[in-house]
Amino acid sequence: MHHSIPKSQRKSVNTSIDSKLIEEAKALGINMSRAAEQGIAKAISDEKSRRWLLENREAIESSNEYVRRNGLPLAKYRLF
């Protein structure tokens, strides 16, 4: 059975981009809207990761400290 993937809605926005970048992108045949979208998606992902690490910093540090003191849980069962 074929499942269709819903298309995301696109919205026009105004933005300012360095004119040299625009010229170079056009010369290389780069779709600037898609490239900008990919860059924004990466920036969002990076920021979400950064915030997650900050929000979970205490738990991560606690877990790392436990492993430093006690070793890995179930390490005796590892096959490598």
PyMOL Python script that loads the backbone (N, CA, C, O; Angstrom):
from pymol import cmd

cmd.read_pdbstr("""\
ATOM      1  N   MET A   1       0.840  -1.165   0.000  1.00  0.00           N
ATOM      2  CA  MET A   1       0.000   0.000   0.000  1.00  0.00           C
ATOM      3  C   MET A   1       0.889   1.232   0.000  1.00  0.00           C
ATOM      4  O   MET A   1       1.856   1.300   0.758  1.00  0.00           O
ATOM      5  N   HIS A   2       0.573   2.196  -0.835  1.00  0.00           N
ATOM      6  CA  HIS A   2       1.367   3.419  -0.949  1.00  0.00           C
ATOM      7  C   HIS A   2       0.828   4.473   0.002  1.00  0.00           C
ATOM      8  O   HIS A   2      -0.352   4.823  -0.040  1.00  0.00           O
ATOM      9  N   HIS A   3       1.699   4.969   0.850  1.00  0.00           N
ATOM     10  CA  HIS A   3       1.316   6.034   1.775  1.00  0.00           C
ATOM     11  C   HIS A   3       1.867   7.343   1.234  1.00  0.00           C
ATOM     12  O   HIS A   3       3.063   7.449   0.961  1.00  0.00           O
ATOM     13  N   SER A   4       1.021   8.322   1.079  1.00  0.00           N
ATOM     14  CA  SER A   4       1.511   9.606   0.607  1.00  0.00           C
ATOM     15  C   SER A   4       2.037  10.416   1.783  1.00  0.00           C
ATOM     16  O   SER A   4       1.487  10.374   2.884  1.00  0.00           O
ATOM     17  N   ILE A   5       3.086  11.134   1.537  1.00  0.00           N
ATOM     18  CA  ILE A   5       3.685  11.980   2.554  1.00  0.00           C
ATOM     19  C   ILE A   5       3.107  13.371   2.373  1.00  0.00           C
ATOM     20  O   ILE A   5       3.210  13.949   1.291  1.00  0.00           O
ATOM     21  N   PRO A   6       2.502  13.915   3.417  1.00  0.00           N
ATOM     22  CA  PRO A   6       1.906  15.240   3.263  1.00  0.00           C
ATOM     23  C   PRO A   6       2.974  16.292   2.997  1.00  0.00           C
ATOM     24  O   PRO A   6       4.035  16.282   3.620  1.00  0.00           O
ATOM     25  N   LYS A   7       2.690  17.187   2.079  1.00  0.00           N
ATOM     26  CA  LYS A   7       3.624  18.267   1.779  1.00  0.00           C
ATOM     27  C   LYS A   7       3.512  19.328   2.862  1.00  0.00           C
ATOM     28  O   LYS A   7       2.416  19.659   3.313  1.00  0.00           O
ATOM     29  N   SER A   8       4.654  19.854   3.270  1.00  0.00           N
ATOM     30  CA  SER A   8       4.610  20.929   4.249  1.00  0.00           C
ATOM     31  C   SER A   8       4.203  22.206   3.530  1.00  0.00           C
ATOM     32  O   SER A   8       4.491  22.393   2.348  1.00  0.00           O
ATOM     33  N   GLN A   9       3.547  23.055   4.249  1.00  0.00           N
ATOM     34  CA  GLN A   9       3.142  24.316   3.656  1.00  0.00           C
ATOM     35  C   GLN A   9       4.347  25.226   3.562  1.00  0.00           C
ATOM     36  O   GLN A   9       5.163  25.298   4.481  1.00  0.00           O
ATOM     37  N   ARG A  10       4.447  25.907   2.462  1.00  0.00           N
ATOM     38  CA  ARG A  10       5.557  26.820   2.249  1.00  0.00           C
ATOM     39  C   ARG A  10       5.034  28.240   2.419  1.00  0.00           C
ATOM     40  O   ARG A  10       3.881  28.535   2.107  1.00  0.00           O
ATOM     41  N   LYS A  11       5.893  29.103   2.914  1.00  0.00           N
ATOM     42  CA  LYS A  11       5.518  30.488   3.135  1.00  0.00           C
ATOM     43  C   LYS A  11       6.642  31.371   2.628  1.00  0.00           C
ATOM     44  O   LYS A  11       7.811  31.122   2.920  1.00  0.00           O
ATOM     45  N   SER A  12       6.298  32.389   1.880  1.00  0.00           N
ATOM     46  CA  SER A  12       7.289  33.345   1.399  1.00  0.00           C
ATOM     47  C   SER A  12       7.705  34.264   2.536  1.00  0.00           C
ATOM     48  O   SER A  12       6.878  34.704   3.334  1.00  0.00           O
ATOM     49  N   VAL A  13       8.995  34.544   2.595  1.00  0.00           N
ATOM     50  CA  VAL A  13       9.521  35.482   3.591  1.00  0.00           C
ATOM     51  C   VAL A  13      10.531  36.398   2.914  1.00  0.00           C
ATOM     52  O   VAL A  13      11.129  36.046   1.897  1.00  0.00           O
ATOM     53  N   ASN A  14      10.704  37.554   3.485  1.00  0.00           N
ATOM     54  CA  ASN A  14      11.733  38.467   2.996  1.00  0.00           C
ATOM     55  C   ASN A  14      12.961  38.299   3.864  1.00  0.00           C
ATOM     56  O   ASN A  14      12.864  38.206   5.087  1.00  0.00           O
ATOM     57  N   THR A  15      14.123  38.259   3.219  1.00  0.00           N
ATOM     58  CA  THR A  15      15.365  38.118   3.967  1.00  0.00           C
ATOM     59  C   THR A  15      16.469  38.863   3.233  1.00  0.00           C
ATOM     60  O   THR A  15      16.357  39.128   2.036  1.00  0.00           O
ATOM     61  N   SER A  16      17.506  39.190   3.931  1.00  0.00           N
ATOM     62  CA  SER A  16      18.669  39.829   3.316  1.00  0.00           C
ATOM     63  C   SER A  16      19.817  38.849   3.321  1.00  0.00           C
ATOM     64  O   SER A  16      20.146  38.261   4.352  1.00  0.00           O
ATOM     65  N   ILE A  17      20.427  38.676   2.154  1.00  0.00           N
ATOM     66  CA  ILE A  17      21.541  37.736   2.001  1.00  0.00           C
ATOM     67  C   ILE A  17      22.666  38.466   1.282  1.00  0.00           C
ATOM     68  O   ILE A  17      22.422  39.249   0.364  1.00  0.00           O
ATOM     69  N   ASP A  18      23.873  38.211   1.695  1.00  0.00           N
ATOM     70  CA  ASP A  18      25.055  38.812   1.078  1.00  0.00           C
ATOM     71  C   ASP A  18      24.983  38.629  -0.440  1.00  0.00           C
ATOM     72  O   ASP A  18      24.811  37.511  -0.927  1.00  0.00           O
ATOM     73  N   SER A  19      25.115  39.724  -1.180  1.00  0.00           N
ATOM     74  CA  SER A  19      24.965  39.679  -2.639  1.00  0.00           C
ATOM     75  C   SER A  19      25.985  38.768  -3.307  1.00  0.00           C
ATOM     76  O   SER A  19      25.681  38.157  -4.331  1.00  0.00           O
ATOM     77  N   LYS A  20      27.180  38.665  -2.753  1.00  0.00           N
ATOM     78  CA  LYS A  20      28.188  37.761  -3.331  1.00  0.00           C
ATOM     79  C   LYS A  20      27.749  36.305  -3.207  1.00  0.00           C
ATOM     80  O   LYS A  20      27.980  35.499  -4.108  1.00  0.00           O
ATOM     81  N   LEU A  21      27.107  35.972  -2.073  1.00  0.00           N
ATOM     82  CA  LEU A  21      26.599  34.616  -1.903  1.00  0.00           C
ATOM     83  C   LEU A  21      25.499  34.322  -2.916  1.00  0.00           C
ATOM     84  O   LEU A  21      25.434  33.224  -3.469  1.00  0.00           O
ATOM     85  N   ILE A  22      24.640  35.300  -3.154  1.00  0.00           N
ATOM     86  CA  ILE A  22      23.558  35.121  -4.125  1.00  0.00           C
ATOM     87  C   ILE A  22      24.125  34.888  -5.516  1.00  0.00           C
ATOM     88  O   ILE A  22      23.685  33.982  -6.224  1.00  0.00           O
ATOM     89  N   GLU A  23      25.093  35.694  -5.909  1.00  0.00           N
ATOM     90  CA  GLU A  23      25.716  35.540  -7.235  1.00  0.00           C
ATOM     91  C   GLU A  23      26.358  34.166  -7.383  1.00  0.00           C
ATOM     92  O   GLU A  23      26.188  33.503  -8.406  1.00  0.00           O
ATOM     93  N   GLU A  24      27.087  33.747  -6.372  1.00  0.00           N
ATOM     94  CA  GLU A  24      27.775  32.461  -6.436  1.00  0.00           C
ATOM     95  C   GLU A  24      26.784  31.299  -6.467  1.00  0.00           C
ATOM     96  O   GLU A  24      26.971  30.335  -7.209  1.00  0.00           O
ATOM     97  N   ALA A  25      25.741  31.397  -5.665  1.00  0.00           N
ATOM     98  CA  ALA A  25      24.721  30.347  -5.651  1.00  0.00           C
ATOM     99  C   ALA A  25      24.042  30.237  -7.013  1.00  0.00           C
ATOM    100  O   ALA A  25      23.831  29.135  -7.520  1.00  0.00           O
ATOM    101  N   LYS A  26      23.701  31.381  -7.603  1.00  0.00           N
ATOM    102  CA  LYS A  26      23.080  31.367  -8.932  1.00  0.00           C
ATOM    103  C   LYS A  26      24.016  30.756  -9.963  1.00  0.00           C
ATOM    104  O   LYS A  26      23.590  29.954 -10.794  1.00  0.00           O
ATOM    105  N   ALA A  27      25.292  31.134  -9.915  1.00  0.00           N
ATOM    106  CA  ALA A  27      26.273  30.612 -10.870  1.00  0.00           C
ATOM    107  C   ALA A  27      26.419  29.099 -10.756  1.00  0.00           C
ATOM    108  O   ALA A  27      26.697  28.419 -11.743  1.00  0.00           O
ATOM    109  N   LEU A  28      26.231  28.579  -9.550  1.00  0.00           N
ATOM    110  CA  LEU A  28      26.378  27.141  -9.324  1.00  0.00           C
ATOM    111  C   LEU A  28      25.058  26.388  -9.460  1.00  0.00           C
ATOM    112  O   LEU A  28      25.022  25.165  -9.322  1.00  0.00           O
ATOM    113  N   GLY A  29      23.979  27.113  -9.728  1.00  0.00           N
ATOM    114  CA  GLY A  29      22.678  26.472  -9.887  1.00  0.00           C
ATOM    115  C   GLY A  29      22.074  25.982  -8.581  1.00  0.00           C
ATOM    116  O   GLY A  29      21.291  25.032  -8.569  1.00  0.00           O
ATOM    117  N   ILE A  30      22.433  26.624  -7.498  1.00  0.00           N
ATOM    118  CA  ILE A  30      21.921  26.217  -6.183  1.00  0.00           C
ATOM    119  C   ILE A  30      20.541  26.830  -5.963  1.00  0.00           C
ATOM    120  O   ILE A  30      20.338  28.022  -6.192  1.00  0.00           O
ATOM    121  N   ASN A  31      19.612  26.018  -5.524  1.00  0.00           N
ATOM    122  CA  ASN A  31      18.277  26.498  -5.171  1.00  0.00           C
ATOM    123  C   ASN A  31      18.396  27.182  -3.810  1.00  0.00           C
ATOM    124  O   ASN A  31      18.517  26.522  -2.777  1.00  0.00           O
ATOM    125  N   MET A  32      18.361  28.495  -3.825  1.00  0.00           N
ATOM    126  CA  MET A  32      18.607  29.253  -2.594  1.00  0.00           C
ATOM    127  C   MET A  32      17.530  29.036  -1.542  1.00  0.00           C
ATOM    128  O   MET A  32      17.828  29.013  -0.348  1.00  0.00           O
ATOM    129  N   SER A  33      16.295  28.879  -1.966  1.00  0.00           N
ATOM    130  CA  SER A  33      15.230  28.634  -0.987  1.00  0.00           C
ATOM    131  C   SER A  33      15.473  27.325  -0.260  1.00  0.00           C
ATOM    132  O   SER A  33      15.353  27.260   0.964  1.00  0.00           O
ATOM    133  N   ARG A  34      15.811  26.287  -1.001  1.00  0.00           N
ATOM    134  CA  ARG A  34      16.064  24.979  -0.379  1.00  0.00           C
ATOM    135  C   ARG A  34      17.319  25.021   0.489  1.00  0.00           C
ATOM    136  O   ARG A  34      17.350  24.453   1.581  1.00  0.00           O
ATOM    137  N   ALA A  35      18.357  25.702  -0.011  1.00  0.00           N
ATOM    138  CA  ALA A  35      19.595  25.803   0.769  1.00  0.00           C
ATOM    139  C   ALA A  35      19.344  26.559   2.074  1.00  0.00           C
ATOM    140  O   ALA A  35      19.836  26.165   3.131  1.00  0.00           O
ATOM    141  N   ALA A  36      18.574  27.648   1.994  1.00  0.00           N
ATOM    142  CA  ALA A  36      18.254  28.414   3.198  1.00  0.00           C
ATOM    143  C   ALA A  36      17.429  27.567   4.156  1.00  0.00           C
ATOM    144  O   ALA A  36      17.655  27.577   5.366  1.00  0.00           O
ATOM    145  N   GLU A  37      16.469  26.833   3.599  1.00  0.00           N
ATOM    146  CA  GLU A  37      15.624  25.960   4.425  1.00  0.00           C
ATOM    147  C   GLU A  37      16.464  24.906   5.147  1.00  0.00           C
ATOM    148  O   GLU A  37      16.258  24.641   6.332  1.00  0.00           O
ATOM    149  N   GLN A  38      17.406  24.313   4.427  1.00  0.00           N
ATOM    150  CA  GLN A  38      18.280  23.314   5.048  1.00  0.00           C
ATOM    151  C   GLN A  38      19.147  23.940   6.136  1.00  0.00           C
ATOM    152  O   GLN A  38      19.360  23.335   7.187  1.00  0.00           O
ATOM    153  N   GLY A  39      19.648  25.149   5.887  1.00  0.00           N
ATOM    154  CA  GLY A  39      20.460  25.842   6.883  1.00  0.00           C
ATOM    155  C   GLY A  39      19.662  26.174   8.128  1.00  0.00           C
ATOM    156  O   GLY A  39      20.154  26.027   9.247  1.00  0.00           O
ATOM    157  N   ILE A  40      18.429  26.623   7.934  1.00  0.00           N
ATOM    158  CA  ILE A  40      17.568  26.940   9.074  1.00  0.00           C
ATOM    159  C   ILE A  40      17.226  25.666   9.847  1.00  0.00           C
ATOM    160  O   ILE A  40      17.232  25.660  11.078  1.00  0.00           O
ATOM    161  N   ALA A  41      16.930  24.589   9.120  1.00  0.00           N
ATOM    162  CA  ALA A  41      16.625  23.309   9.786  1.00  0.00           C
ATOM    163  C   ALA A  41      17.814  22.853  10.625  1.00  0.00           C
ATOM    164  O   ALA A  41      17.628  22.363  11.739  1.00  0.00           O
ATOM    165  N   LYS A  42      19.040  23.007  10.104  1.00  0.00           N
ATOM    166  CA  LYS A  42      20.231  22.614  10.856  1.00  0.00           C
ATOM    167  C   LYS A  42      20.418  23.510  12.075  1.00  0.00           C
ATOM    168  O   LYS A  42      20.769  23.030  13.153  1.00  0.00           O
ATOM    169  N   ALA A  43      20.185  24.804  11.909  1.00  0.00           N
ATOM    170  CA  ALA A  43      20.312  25.732  13.039  1.00  0.00           C
ATOM    171  C   ALA A  43      19.306  25.378  14.135  1.00  0.00           C
ATOM    172  O   ALA A  43      19.638  25.432  15.319  1.00  0.00           O
ATOM    173  N   ILE A  44      18.086  25.019  13.751  1.00  0.00           N
ATOM    174  CA  ILE A  44      17.073  24.612  14.716  1.00  0.00           C
ATOM    175  C   ILE A  44      17.515  23.347  15.445  1.00  0.00           C
ATOM    176  O   ILE A  44      17.426  23.265  16.670  1.00  0.00           O
ATOM    177  N   SER A  45      17.989  22.363  14.686  1.00  0.00           N
ATOM    178  CA  SER A  45      18.439  21.108  15.283  1.00  0.00           C
ATOM    179  C   SER A  45      19.605  21.346  16.253  1.00  0.00           C
ATOM    180  O   SER A  45      19.627  20.802  17.356  1.00  0.00           O
ATOM    181  N   ASP A  46      20.569  22.166  15.825  1.00  0.00           N
ATOM    182  CA  ASP A  46      21.718  22.471  16.679  1.00  0.00           C
ATOM    183  C   ASP A  46      21.283  23.151  17.972  1.00  0.00           C
ATOM    184  O   ASP A  46      21.780  22.826  19.051  1.00  0.00           O
ATOM    185  N   GLU A  47      20.350  24.099  17.859  1.00  0.00           N
ATOM    186  CA  GLU A  47      19.894  24.828  19.046  1.00  0.00           C
ATOM    187  C   GLU A  47      19.104  23.914  19.978  1.00  0.00           C
ATOM    188  O   GLU A  47      19.240  24.011  21.198  1.00  0.00           O
ATOM    189  N   LYS A  48      18.276  23.025  19.415  1.00  0.00           N
ATOM    190  CA  LYS A  48      17.540  22.078  20.251  1.00  0.00           C
ATOM    191  C   LYS A  48      18.505  21.160  20.990  1.00  0.00           C
ATOM    192  O   LYS A  48      18.303  20.861  22.167  1.00  0.00           O
ATOM    193  N   SER A  49      19.554  20.713  20.302  1.00  0.00           N
ATOM    194  CA  SER A  49      20.561  19.858  20.944  1.00  0.00           C
ATOM    195  C   SER A  49      21.276  20.604  22.062  1.00  0.00           C
ATOM    196  O   SER A  49      21.481  20.066  23.150  1.00  0.00           O
ATOM    197  N   ARG A  50      21.651  21.842  21.785  1.00  0.00           N
ATOM    198  CA  ARG A  50      22.339  22.655  22.796  1.00  0.00           C
ATOM    199  C   ARG A  50      21.460  22.837  24.035  1.00  0.00           C
ATOM    200  O   ARG A  50      21.926  22.697  25.165  1.00  0.00           O
ATOM    201  N   ARG A  51      20.188  23.148  23.807  1.00  0.00           N
ATOM    202  CA  ARG A  51      19.276  23.345  24.935  1.00  0.00           C
ATOM    203  C   ARG A  51      19.039  22.052  25.699  1.00  0.00           C
ATOM    204  O   ARG A  51      18.958  22.070  26.927  1.00  0.00           O
ATOM    205  N   TRP A  52      18.924  20.915  24.984  1.00  0.00           N
ATOM    206  CA  TRP A  52      18.719  19.628  25.643  1.00  0.00           C
ATOM    207  C   TRP A  52      19.905  19.317  26.550  1.00  0.00           C
ATOM    208  O   TRP A  52      19.729  18.878  27.687  1.00  0.00           O
ATOM    209  N   LEU A  53      21.113  19.547  26.040  1.00  0.00           N
ATOM    210  CA  LEU A  53      22.308  19.293  26.851  1.00  0.00           C
ATOM    211  C   LEU A  53      22.317  20.175  28.099  1.00  0.00           C
ATOM    212  O   LEU A  53      22.654  19.714  29.190  1.00  0.00           O
ATOM    213  N   LEU A  54      21.946  21.443  27.932  1.00  0.00           N
ATOM    214  CA  LEU A  54      21.882  22.336  29.103  1.00  0.00           C
ATOM    215  C   LEU A  54      20.835  21.870  30.104  1.00  0.00           C
ATOM    216  O   LEU A  54      21.093  21.831  31.307  1.00  0.00           O
ATOM    217  N   GLU A  55      19.657  21.518  29.607  1.00  0.00           N
ATOM    218  CA  GLU A  55      18.565  21.094  30.486  1.00  0.00           C
ATOM    219  C   GLU A  55      18.871  19.777  31.206  1.00  0.00           C
ATOM    220  O   GLU A  55      18.368  19.530  32.302  1.00  0.00           O
ATOM    221  N   ASN A  56      19.689  18.947  30.587  1.00  0.00           N
ATOM    222  CA  ASN A  56      19.982  17.631  31.152  1.00  0.00           C
ATOM    223  C   ASN A  56      21.408  17.515  31.680  1.00  0.00           C
ATOM    224  O   ASN A  56      21.886  16.420  31.977  1.00  0.00           O
ATOM    225  N   ARG A  57      22.070  18.642  31.791  1.00  0.00           N
ATOM    226  CA  ARG A  57      23.466  18.666  32.213  1.00  0.00           C
ATOM    227  C   ARG A  57      23.698  17.986  33.557  1.00  0.00           C
ATOM    228  O   ARG A  57      24.633  17.202  33.716  1.00  0.00           O
ATOM    229  N   GLU A  58      22.844  18.293  34.512  1.00  0.00           N
ATOM    230  CA  GLU A  58      23.007  17.735  35.853  1.00  0.00           C
ATOM    231  C   GLU A  58      22.890  16.206  35.834  1.00  0.00           C
ATOM    232  O   GLU A  58      23.687  15.513  36.465  1.00  0.00           O
ATOM    233  N   ALA A  59      21.901  15.688  35.113  1.00  0.00           N
ATOM    234  CA  ALA A  59      21.721  14.234  35.035  1.00  0.00           C
ATOM    235  C   ALA A  59      22.885  13.572  34.303  1.00  0.00           C
ATOM    236  O   ALA A  59      23.341  12.500  34.700  1.00  0.00           O
ATOM    237  N   ILE A  60      23.365  14.205  33.240  1.00  0.00           N
ATOM    238  CA  ILE A  60      24.498  13.656  32.480  1.00  0.00           C
ATOM    239  C   ILE A  60      25.745  13.618  33.359  1.00  0.00           C
ATOM    240  O   ILE A  60      26.459  12.616  33.394  1.00  0.00           O
ATOM    241  N   GLU A  61      26.003  14.727  34.075  1.00  0.00           N
ATOM    242  CA  GLU A  61      27.172  14.772  34.957  1.00  0.00           C
ATOM    243  C   GLU A  61      27.060  13.733  36.067  1.00  0.00           C
ATOM    244  O   GLU A  61      28.050  13.096  36.428  1.00  0.00           O
ATOM    245  N   SER A  62      25.870  13.562  36.601  1.00  0.00           N
ATOM    246  CA  SER A  62      25.647  12.576  37.655  1.00  0.00           C
ATOM    247  C   SER A  62      25.905  11.161  37.133  1.00  0.00           C
ATOM    248  O   SER A  62      26.553  10.351  37.796  1.00  0.00           O
ATOM    249  N   SER A  63      25.401  10.882  35.960  1.00  0.00           N
ATOM    250  CA  SER A  63      25.608   9.563  35.361  1.00  0.00           C
ATOM    251  C   SER A  63      27.086   9.316  35.080  1.00  0.00           C
ATOM    252  O   SER A  63      27.602   8.233  35.355  1.00  0.00           O
ATOM    253  N   ASN A  64      27.757  10.310  34.537  1.00  0.00           N
ATOM    254  CA  ASN A  64      29.190  10.170  34.248  1.00  0.00           C
ATOM    255  C   ASN A  64      29.986   9.956  35.536  1.00  0.00           C
ATOM    256  O   ASN A  64      30.926   9.161  35.559  1.00  0.00           O
ATOM    257  N   GLU A  65      29.620  10.648  36.587  1.00  0.00           N
ATOM    258  CA  GLU A  65      30.306  10.487  37.868  1.00  0.00           C
ATOM    259  C   GLU A  65      30.090   9.086  38.419  1.00  0.00           C
ATOM    260  O   GLU A  65      31.021   8.484  38.954  1.00  0.00           O
ATOM    261  N   TYR A  66      28.869   8.555  38.295  1.00  0.00           N
ATOM    262  CA  TYR A  66      28.578   7.196  38.737  1.00  0.00           C
ATOM    263  C   TYR A  66      29.486   6.198  38.019  1.00  0.00           C
ATOM    264  O   TYR A  66      30.064   5.312  38.647  1.00  0.00           O
ATOM    265  N   VAL A  67      29.606   6.350  36.699  1.00  0.00           N
ATOM    266  CA  VAL A  67      30.442   5.431  35.911  1.00  0.00           C
ATOM    267  C   VAL A  67      31.907   5.577  36.304  1.00  0.00           C
ATOM    268  O   VAL A  67      32.628   4.582  36.378  1.00  0.00           O
ATOM    269  N   ARG A  68      32.358   6.811  36.558  1.00  0.00           N
ATOM    270  CA  ARG A  68      33.751   7.006  36.995  1.00  0.00           C
ATOM    271  C   ARG A  68      34.019   6.282  38.314  1.00  0.00           C
ATOM    272  O   ARG A  68      35.072   5.669  38.491  1.00  0.00           O
ATOM    273  N   ARG A  69      33.059   6.357  39.234  1.00  0.00           N
ATOM    274  CA  ARG A  69      33.235   5.733  40.551  1.00  0.00           C
ATOM    275  C   ARG A  69      33.031   4.222  40.524  1.00  0.00           C
ATOM    276  O   ARG A  69      33.756   3.487  41.195  1.00  0.00           O
ATOM    277  N   ASN A  70      32.049   3.753  39.755  1.00  0.00           N
ATOM    278  CA  ASN A  70      31.618   2.360  39.837  1.00  0.00           C
ATOM    279  C   ASN A  70      31.831   1.531  38.576  1.00  0.00           C
ATOM    280  O   ASN A  70      31.614   0.320  38.590  1.00  0.00           O
ATOM    281  N   GLY A  71      32.244   2.155  37.512  1.00  0.00           N
ATOM    282  CA  GLY A  71      32.364   1.442  36.245  1.00  0.00           C
ATOM    283  C   GLY A  71      31.001   1.321  35.577  1.00  0.00           C
ATOM    284  O   GLY A  71      29.983   1.745  36.125  1.00  0.00           O
ATOM    285  N   LEU A  72      31.002   0.742  34.396  1.00  0.00           N
ATOM    286  CA  LEU A  72      29.747   0.587  33.654  1.00  0.00           C
ATOM    287  C   LEU A  72      28.877  -0.487  34.285  1.00  0.00           C
ATOM    288  O   LEU A  72      29.363  -1.566  34.623  1.00  0.00           O
ATOM    289  N   PRO A  73      27.590  -0.195  34.445  1.00  0.00           N
ATOM    290  CA  PRO A  73      26.685  -1.231  34.942  1.00  0.00           C
ATOM    291  C   PRO A  73      26.660  -2.397  33.948  1.00  0.00           C
ATOM    292  O   PRO A  73      26.674  -2.179  32.737  1.00  0.00           O
ATOM    293  N   LEU A  74      26.625  -3.594  34.440  1.00  0.00           N
ATOM    294  CA  LEU A  74      26.563  -4.820  33.618  1.00  0.00           C
ATOM    295  C   LEU A  74      27.798  -5.020  32.749  1.00  0.00           C
ATOM    296  O   LEU A  74      27.756  -5.795  31.794  1.00  0.00           O
ATOM    297  N   ALA A  75      28.907  -4.330  33.063  1.00  0.00           N
ATOM    298  CA  ALA A  75      30.120  -4.440  32.243  1.00  0.00           C
ATOM    299  C   ALA A  75      30.612  -5.883  32.185  1.00  0.00           C
ATOM    300  O   ALA A  75      31.210  -6.291  31.190  1.00  0.00           O
ATOM    301  N   LYS A  76      30.366  -6.661  33.244  1.00  0.00           N
ATOM    302  CA  LYS A  76      30.855  -8.043  33.258  1.00  0.00           C
ATOM    303  C   LYS A  76      30.187  -8.905  32.206  1.00  0.00           C
ATOM    304  O   LYS A  76      30.683  -9.983  31.879  1.00  0.00           O
ATOM    305  N   TYR A  77      29.063  -8.439  31.672  1.00  0.00           N
ATOM    306  CA  TYR A  77      28.342  -9.225  30.661  1.00  0.00           C
ATOM    307  C   TYR A  77      28.706  -8.809  29.231  1.00  0.00           C
ATOM    308  O   TYR A  77      28.207  -9.399  28.273  1.00  0.00           O
ATOM    309  N   ARG A  78      29.558  -7.815  29.081  1.00  0.00           N
ATOM    310  CA  ARG A  78      29.942  -7.353  27.732  1.00  0.00           C
ATOM    311  C   ARG A  78      30.772  -8.418  27.044  1.00  0.00           C
ATOM    312  O   ARG A  78      31.592  -9.088  27.672  1.00  0.00           O
ATOM    313  N   LEU A  79      30.554  -8.565  25.763  1.00  0.00           N
ATOM    314  CA  LEU A  79      31.281  -9.574  24.987  1.00  0.00           C
ATOM    315  C   LEU A  79      32.469  -8.975  24.253  1.00  0.00           C
ATOM    316  O   LEU A  79      33.129  -9.681  23.490  1.00  0.00           O
ATOM    317  N   PHE A  80      32.760  -7.718  24.452  1.00  0.00           N
ATOM    318  CA  PHE A  80      33.902  -7.091  23.778  1.00  0.00           C
ATOM    319  C   PHE A  80      34.746  -6.327  24.767  1.00  0.00           C
ATOM    320  O   PHE A  80      35.754  -5.730  24.388  1.00  0.00           O
TER     321      PHE A  80
END
""", "prot")
cmd.dss("prot")
cmd.show_as("cartoon", "prot")
cmd.util.cbc("prot")
cmd.orient("prot")
